[in-house]
Amino acid sequence: MEAVAFKDKKSALTEIRFIANVDECVLLQTCNRIELYAVSKDGEKTVKMLSEYLIKRAGTFVEEVSKAIEVSLNQDALKHILRVASGLESMIVGEDQILSQVWDAYLEAESVGAAGPILKTVFNRAVSVGKRVRNRTGINKGAISIGSAAVELAESLLGNLNGKKVLVIGAGETGTLVAKALARRCLSAIFVANRTHERALKLAEELCGKAAKFDRLEEALVDADVVICSTSAPHYLLTRELVCGVMRQHRNQSNLMIIDISNPRNVEESIQDIEGVKLYNIDDLQSIAERNKEERQNSIEKASKIIDEELPLLERDLKAQSVMSIVSSLFLRAEKVRKKELMKALNMLGNIDEKKRKVIADLTYILLKQTFVPIIENLRIAAMNDDRQVIDAAVKLFGRETR
């Protein structure tokens, strides 16, 4: 994951966009997934090219990345994004964070022109299904997230967190979830450090905790029993050198527990070799994740049924989308003719006031719309019913290709 992760997702989208046969793409990257969604006329070929693209990024982890790549095509790919948005593919099943991450991934792709009408339809439906699953099944009931799982891991390893001084590094979305999970346990010694100190102050005030200045991180570490790191920094925040210095001054008799749930990792791995330091990362949350999954099995089954109901509706929407190029071309061509003939007619009428001009213009537009609405609707119905005969006839009549 760390080897393949994209530091600049917008640049990556632009790069992927220019890979042959990729018409649209979205990059979804979270703390435990990197996924590419692509629209292409040749799925098998595109899968191969995108896989090679990811493998080239792997550096010394080529073999591991090759084995880790999973592929879904067509209906399987559509079902996968519905499951992702519903929280069924998350490490912590039912977590809410993924819903906003899915939509943000789409918006980011749209902002650089990488996502088009097909992925817009797919991601709109995915978010809608994700909300429906949560409302109908209660799969997200209770505080569940990677952040709360990290707190649960610390609690299970230490017995409890009473009297412990906990430092949260990062006041973003995940850091906030960590801090709130700690606050729910009524802990009094919560310290929040963030590169933007104002943000750390705001979160600390909300949770009755304290804000630690980022440039004085070492001082906060000296007093800490548990450190949970969850930032989006592209480099190590806790280095071996820094932590060695901290441990020489560490005021607590117990070990310093560090849990790194950042991606890429923010804690240098060699820290685990320092005496008195216990380092854990996102992989160590697996036992918490499995227990959470067992507890939510009934909700998972209900969610799966909802997805099975929604998948044909998404496929129907995409079939209707497939004739939009014909519909758009047809309407634009007719609109061009309307404007041209309207101008001729208005010139022939001579000096008439603006109100009359508008009445005539509106009338021509309504006539055009009323004439073409049945044709457009019949094309959409033909697409949804896989009626290739009607679609092919439309292609011949209007001279446009369909997907």
Residue pairs with C-beta under 8 A, 6 or more apart in sequence:
1 32
1 34
1 263
2 263
2 264
2 265
3 57
3 58
3 59
3 60
3 61
3 65
4 34
4 54
4 57
4 58
4 61
4 65
5 29
5 34
5 263
5 264
6 12
6 27
6 29
6 34
7 234
9 27
9 29
9 108
10 108
10 111
10 112
12 27
13 25
13 26
13 27
13 108
13 109
13 112
13 114
14 112
14 114
16 22
16 25
16 27
16 36
16 38
16 50
16 53
16 114
17 25
17 112
17 113
17 114
19 46
19 49
19 50
19 53
20 45
20 46
20 49
21 40
21 41
21 42
21 45
21 46
21 49
22 38
22 39
22 40
22 46
22 49
22 50
23 38
23 39
23 40
23 41
23 116
23 118
24 38
24 39
24 109
24 114
24 115
24 116
24 118
24 119
25 36
25 37
25 38
25 39
25 109
25 114
25 115
25 119
26 36
26 37
26 105
26 106
26 108
26 109
26 114
26 115
26 119
26 123
27 34
27 35
27 36
27 37
27 105
27 108
27 109
28 34
28 35
28 36
28 37
28 84
28 101
28 102
28 105
29 35
29 105
29 263
30 97
30 98
30 101
30 263
31 146
31 174
31 261
31 262
31 263
31 282
32 90
32 91
32 146
32 263
32 282
33 84
33 89
34 54
35 84
36 50
36 54
37 77
37 81
37 119
37 122
38 46
38 50
39 116
39 118
39 119
40 46
41 403
43 73
43 74
44 73
47 71
47 73
51 66
51 69
51 71
54 65
54 69
55 62
55 65
55 66
55 69
57 65
58 64
58 65
58 66
72 79
72 80
75 311
75 315
78 122
78 311
78 314
78 315
78 318
79 307
79 311
80 89
81 102
81 122
81 123
81 126
82 125
82 126
82 129
82 130
82 307
82 310
82 311
82 314
83 89
83 307
84 90
84 98
84 102
84 126
85 98
85 99
85 102
85 126
85 127
85 129
85 130
86 129
86 130
86 133
86 134
86 139
86 303
86 306
86 307
87 93
87 94
87 95
87 96
87 98
87 99
87 130
87 133
87 134
87 139
87 140
87 303
88 300
88 303
88 304
88 307
90 98
91 146
91 149
91 282
91 285
91 286
91 289
92 144
92 145
92 146
92 148
92 149
92 285
92 288
92 289
92 292
93 139
93 144
93 289
93 292
93 293
93 296
93 300
94 134
94 139
94 140
94 141
94 144
94 292
94 296
94 299
95 140
95 144
95 145
95 146
96 134
96 140
96 144
96 145
97 145
97 146
97 173
97 174
97 177
98 130
99 127
99 130
99 131
99 134
100 173
102 123
102 126
102 127
102 130
103 123
103 127
105 123
106 115
106 119
106 120
106 123
109 115
109 119
110 120
115 123
117 321
117 324
118 318
118 321
121 314
121 317
121 318
121 321
122 314
122 318
125 310
125 313
125 314
125 317
129 306
129 307
129 310
132 306
132 310
133 139
133 303
133 306
133 307
134 140
136 302
136 306
137 299
137 302
137 303
137 306
138 299
139 296
139 299
139 300
139 302
139 303
141 299
143 180
143 181
143 184
144 292
145 174
145 177
145 181
146 174
146 177
146 230
146 261
146 282
146 285
147 174
147 175
147 176
147 177
147 178
147 179
147 180
147 181
147 228
147 230
147 261
148 177
148 178
148 181
149 285
149 288
149 289
149 292
150 178
150 181
150 228
150 230
150 259
150 261
150 285
151 161
151 178
151 181
151 182
151 185
151 228
152 181
152 288
153 259
153 280
153 284
153 285
153 288
154 161
154 166
154 226
154 228
154 257
154 259
155 161
155 185
156 288
157 257
157 278
157 280
158 164
158 225
158 226
158 257
161 182
161 185
161 187
161 226
162 187
163 189
164 187
164 189
164 225
164 226
165 189
165 191
165 223
165 224
165 225
165 226
165 252
166 182
166 187
166 189
166 190
166 191
166 224
166 225
166 226
166 227
166 228
167 191
167 192
167 193
167 212
167 220
167 221
167 224
167 226
167 227
167 228
168 175
168 178
168 179
168 182
168 190
168 191
168 192
168 193
168 228
168 230
169 175
169 193
169 194
169 217
169 227
169 228
169 229
169 230
169 231
169 237
169 238
169 266
170 178
170 193
170 194
170 229
170 230
170 231
170 232
170 262
171 179
171 192
171 193
171 194
171 196
171 199
171 200
171 202
171 203
172 194
172 230
172 231
172 232
174 230
174 261
175 192
175 194
175 203
175 230
175 231
176 203
178 228
178 230
178 261
179 190
179 192
179 203
179 207
179 209
180 207
182 190
182 207
183 190
183 207
183 208
183 209
188 208
189 209
190 204
190 207
190 208
190 209
190 210
191 204
191 209
191 210
191 211
191 212
191 220
191 223
191 224
192 200
192 203
192 204
192 207
192 209
192 210
192 211
192 212
193 200
193 211
193 212
193 213
193 214
193 217
193 220
194 200
194 203
194 211
194 214
194 231
195 214
195 231
195 233
197 211
197 213
197 214
200 211
200 212
200 214
201 211
203 209
203 211
204 210
204 211
212 219
212 220
217 237
217 242
218 242
218 245
218 246
221 227
221 238
221 242
221 243
221 246
221 256
222 246
222 249
222 250
222 251
223 251
223 252
224 252
224 256
225 252
225 254
225 256
225 257
226 256
226 257
226 258
226 259
227 238
227 256
227 257
227 258
227 259
228 258
228 259
228 261
229 237
229 238
229 258
229 259
229 260
229 261
229 262
229 266
229 267
230 261
230 262
231 237
231 262
231 266
232 262
233 262
233 266
234 264
235 266
236 265
236 266
236 267
236 268
237 266
237 267
238 258
238 260
238 266
238 267
238 268
238 271
239 268
239 271
240 268
240 270
240 271
240 274
243 256
243 258
243 268
243 271
243 274
243 277
244 274
246 256
247 256
247 274
247 275
247 276
247 277
250 256
250 276
255 276
255 277
255 278
256 276
256 277
256 278
257 278
257 280
258 267
258 271
258 277
258 278
258 279
258 280
259 280
259 281
259 284
260 266
260 267
260 279
260 280
260 281
260 282
261 281
261 282
261 285
263 282
265 281
267 279
267 281
269 279
271 277
271 279
272 278
272 279
293 300
316 384
319 383
319 384
319 386
320 380
320 383
320 384
321 383
322 383
322 402
322 403
323 379
323 380
323 382
323 383
323 391
323 394
323 402
325 400
325 401
325 402
325 403
326 379
326 391
326 394
326 395
326 398
326 400
326 402
327 376
327 379
327 380
329 398
329 399
329 400
330 372
330 375
330 376
330 398
331 372
331 376
333 398
334 368
334 372
335 368
338 364
338 365
338 368
341 364
342 360
342 361
342 364
345 360
346 352
346 357
346 360
349 360
378 390
379 390
379 391
379 394
381 387
382 390
382 391
382 394
383 391
391 402
395 401
395 402
